[in-house]
Amino acid sequence: MAKKFEGRVALVTGGASGIGRVGAQIFAREGAKVIVSTDANIKGGEETVKLIKNAGGEATFIKCDVSRSAEVEAMIDNCVKIYGRLDYAFNNAGIGPDGKRVPFYNVADCPEEIWDRTLDVNLKGVFLCLKYEIRQMLKQKRGAIVNTASTGAMKAVPGFAAYDASKAGLLGLTRVAALECATSGIRINTICPGPTDRTLLVENLTSTIIKGKGEMAKDRSRIGTVYYNRGVVHGIISVEAIRKAQEKYGKKPLTGEQVRWGLENLNIDAKRLKELGAVGFMQPLKVSCLDHEGGGAVRFQQWDGQRWVVITDWISSDQSIVRPMIEESAAKYAKEKGITPRDCSAAS
C-alpha cells in the first residue's frame, strides 16, 4: 500500500527532540525523505536521523541557526540539492525559559539580550524559514508548511514575556503568510501545543522536582506522560478538597460525607493555580452540588506511535446543548434504578 508522503521531501527544524523528532519520524514512516535541522543540539539532531534510518527511512542532518538569513537560505538550497524539491516544512525550532538554559524574567527585569535572542529564534527564525520555503514552493506551485507556536500565544504565563510575545507574533505572521499563499497551492498553518514530554524545555523545567529521591528519580520518562499528569491533577483536587473540608469541619480525620462537601465546594481559581505552580497545567476548577464537571473544558490528544501528544488548547463544551442531555440521561437512570435525586438546594 502506498504511503501518504511517498516521493515527497519534508524539512523539520528543531528536530533534535520532542515534537520535532516525532514529526520527522512520522514523515519518514509515511515515505518522505526528511531534512532534520537544529542548531545547538547537534547530537540530538543526528540521533533523530539515525532513528529514521534504523527504521528504514531516509534522512539527512543539516545544522542551521534559523535566526541567520544566510544559514536558512543555504539550508533550503541544500535540501533541494540533496533531494530535488521541498514539499513540506515543519518550522518547529524555538527556545523559551526553563530555569536552566534560559532564566525566568518578569518584564521589568528581562535583559534585552534574552528578549532579542528569543524573538530572533522564535519569530524572526520562522519568518526567515517561511521566506525561503515559500520561494521554493512557488517554483513547484505547491507545498504545505506548519509552524509551531504555543498555548502561551493565547494564555500568558508570568516570567514568559519574550516567549509568549514571540509565539503571539507567530500567529499573526502565519495568518499573513497563509493569506498571501492561498491562491498559490501552498497551505500554511500553526499548531499551539502546551508543555510536551521529552523536550529539553520540559526536562529542564522538571529537573528541579527530582532531587534523587522517590519513584520519579528512578524513571524520569514518566514525567509529563498522560498517567503522570492525570495523577498530579487528581492529587491537586484531592488535597484541595480535603483542605476545603477542614476549613469547615476542623483539622481532623474527615468522614466521606465531609470530603464530599469539600469536593462540592472546591474553587481552584487562577490565583490558587499560581500558588500551586499549576498555571497552564490545568484549568481553573469550580465544583458544586449541581456541577461535578467544574466547567468541563477538555484538551484533545493524539497517539503518535509512542505516546499521547496534546494537540489543542482547552475547549469548553456548549452547555446549552450538553447539559439538558446529561440531565435527561441522569433522570432516566435514576428512575430505572429507583434512586432519589439529591436536593442541591439544601447543599451549603
N, C-alpha and C positions, 0 to 999 in steps of 0.2 A: 504494500500500500504506500502511495506517495506521501511524503512528509510535507507539512504545511509550508516550510521555508526552503524546500529543496531547490538548489541552484541560486539561492539568494545570499546576499552578504550583509552582515549586521556589525555595527560598531557599538561597543559598550564602554563608556568612560566610568571611572570609579569601579572597575571590575575586580578589585582585589578581594572583596569580601561581601557578605550580606546580600542585599538586593541586587547589586551589580553582578556579583559572582553567579547567583542563581539565575538571573536574567540571561547571562552569557551561556550558561549550561542549557537552559531551555531552548534558546535559539539554536544551539548546536544539536541538541537532541532532535529538534524538528527539521534538521537538514541544512541549516545555514552555515556558511563559513563565517567565522567570528574574529573580529579585531578586538582584543581586550586591551584597554588602556588604563593607566594610572600614573601618578607622579611619584609620590613619596614611597608608597608601599609596593615597591618593585617585586619583592619576594612573593607577596600575595597575588599580584597580577600574573606572575609566571606560574604560580601554583594553580590558578584558575585555568590557564592554558593547558597545563599538564593534566588536570582532571578531565578536561574536554577531550583531549587526545586519548587518554586512557579509556574513555568511554566510546571511542571510535569516531569522534568528531574531528573537525579541522579548525584550528585557531592559531592566531599569531599575536604576540605581545608587542605593543608599541608604547614606550614611555612618553608621556606628554603632560606638560603643565598647561592646563586649559586656560589659564589667565594670560598666556602669552600667544599673541596672534600668529607669529611665525611658526611656533610649535604645532598649533592646531591646524594651520594650513598644510604643514608638512605631514601631519597625521592623516588627513583626508587624502592627500596626494599619494602617500604610501599605501593606503587602503586600496585605492584604485589600481596602483601599480601591481600590488600583490594579487588581488582577486578580481580586478577588472571592472568593479562597479561598487555602488553603495545603495542598498535598498532600505535598510532600517538603521536608525540611530537611537540609542538609549543614552541620553545625556544625564548621567547619574552621579558624576563626581561632585563632591561637596564636603565642606567642613563645618563644624559647629562646636560650641562649648561642651566639654565633657569633664572639666575639672582636672584634666591631666595635660593633654596636648594644648587645649585652649581653655583658659580660665573663664569662670562666670563673672560678668561685669554688669552692674547697673549702668544705665545711660550716663549718669553723671560721672562715673568712674572709668568708662570704657576708653582705653587708649586708641588713638587714631590708627595705629598700625594694625590692631585687631579688627577694627571696623573695615579698614581698607582691604586687608587680606581676605576677610570673609566675603565681602561683596565682589572682590576680584575673582574668587573661585566660583562662588555660588550663583552670581548674576552675570558678571562680565564673561565668565568662563562659558556659561550656556549661550550667551549672545554670540561669542566667537564660534562655538561649535555649530550653532544654527546657521550662522553666516556662510560657512564653508560647506556644511552639509547640504544646505538648500541650493547653493550654486551647482553642486554635483548632481543633485536630484533633478534640478531643472533641465539639465542636459539629457537626463534619462526620461523626463516627463512623468516621473512617478517616484513615490517614496513615502515613508512613514517615520515620524520622529516622536519620541516620548521623552519628556523632561521630568526629572524628579524634584518636586517641591516638598512640601511638608504640611502637616496639620498646623504647624507653627505659623503658616501664612494666614491662617484664619483665627487661631486661638493663641493669643500671646502668652508667653511664659517669662516671668521676671528673670533677668540675667541672660536672656537670649536676644537682646536688642538687634545686634548686627545680623544674626542668623534669621530671625523672624522677618526683618526688613528685606533681606535678600530673597527669601522664599516668597514673600508677598509680591515683590517686584517681578519675580519669575512668572507668577500667574499672569500679570499684565503683559509681559514680554511674549509669553506663549499665545495669548489671545490675539495680539497684533500679528505675529508670525502666521498663525493659523488662518486669519482672515486674508492676509496677503497671498497665501499659497493655495487658497481654497479652490481656485479655478485652474490650478496647475498640476493637479493629480498628486499633491503632497498633503498628507494629513499630519497635523501637529497637535499633540495633546499633553496634558500634565497629570501626574499622579501625586497624591498628597498622603504619603504614609506617615504613621506615627513611629515611636521607638521600635526598632527592629532587631530581633535576635541575631547574634553572630555578626555584628558590625563592630568596628573599633569604638564607635561612639557609645554604644550600649555597654560594651565590655569595660570601657573606662569609667562610665557612669556608675556601673555596678561594682567596680573593683573596691570601692570604699566600704561596701556592705560586707564583703568577705574578709574576715580577719584571721583565716586559718582555723576557724572553729565551726562546728556544726556540719550538717549533712551537705550544705551547699559548697563547702570547701572541698568536698570530695568529687563533686560533679558540677562544674561551672556551666556545662552545656544546658542545664535545665533552666537557668535564669533567663527570663524573657519568653519562655515557651508558654503555650496555652494553659497547661495544667499549673504551671508555676504562677502565672498571672491570676488565674482563677482562684488559686489558694490564697494569694495575697489579698484579693478583693474580699473573699469570704472572711479572712482574718480581720480585715478592717471593719467590715459590717458587724461581725460578731462582737468584737471588743467595744465598738462604739455603742452597740445596743445595750450591752451589759453596763457600760459607763452611764448611759442614759437612765436605765432602770435603777441603778444605785443612787442616782440623784434624787429619785422619788422614794425608794424603799430603804435607803441606807446602805453603807458599805459592809455588806454581809452576804453569805451564801443566799442565792436567789432561787425562787421556785420557777417552774416552767411558765406559769401564768405571768409572773413578774418580768421574765425575759421577753415574753411575747409583747408585753406592754412596751418594753424598751424598743423592740423592733418596730412596733407600730407607731412610735413617736420619734423615730430616727430622723435626723435632719443634718446630713453631712453637706454643708454648703461650701461655696468656693473658698471662704476663709479657712474653714476646717480642713479642707483638702490641702491647702497650702501648709498648714501647721503639720499635717501628716506626711508631707513630702509626696503627695499623690496627685499633684496637678498634672493633667494630661493622661494620667493612668486610668482614671475612671471619671464618670460624670458625677456632678453633684446629685445627691440622692435624698429625697424626702418621702418617707413612707407613712401611711396612715392605715386605719382600720379598713377604709374603703379602697385604698390603693396600695396593694402589696408590691406593685411593679416599681414604684418610685419614678415614674416618668416613662420608663420603657424604652429609652434610647439604646440602640444597638450599633455595632460595627460588624461589617462583613469580612470574613477571612477566606483565603483561598489556599488549597493544598498545592505546593509547588513541587511535589515529588519527595520532599524530605521533611517539611514542616509546614505548619499553618502560618500564613503571612497576612497581616491586616491590610486590606486594600481600599477601605473607605474611611471617611470621617464618621463621627457619631450621627446616626439618623434616627429621628423620632417618628413614631407611628402616628397616623391620623386617628386620634382618639374618638372623633365623631363617628368614625366607621367601626373601629376595633372595639370600643367599649361596649356598645349595645350587643355585639356578637358574644363578648365574654359573659355579660350578664345573662343573656338568653341561655347560653350553654350551662352556666353555673346553676341557674334556676331549674333547668331540666334535670341536671344531675342530682340536685338536692331533692327534687320530687321523686325521682326514681329510687333513691336510697333512703328516703324518709328522714332527711336531715332538715332541721330547722335553722334557717339562715340567721347569723348573728345580727343583732340590732346595733349598728355602729353609731347611732345617735346617742347611745349611752356611754360610748367609749370616751375616756378622758385621761 
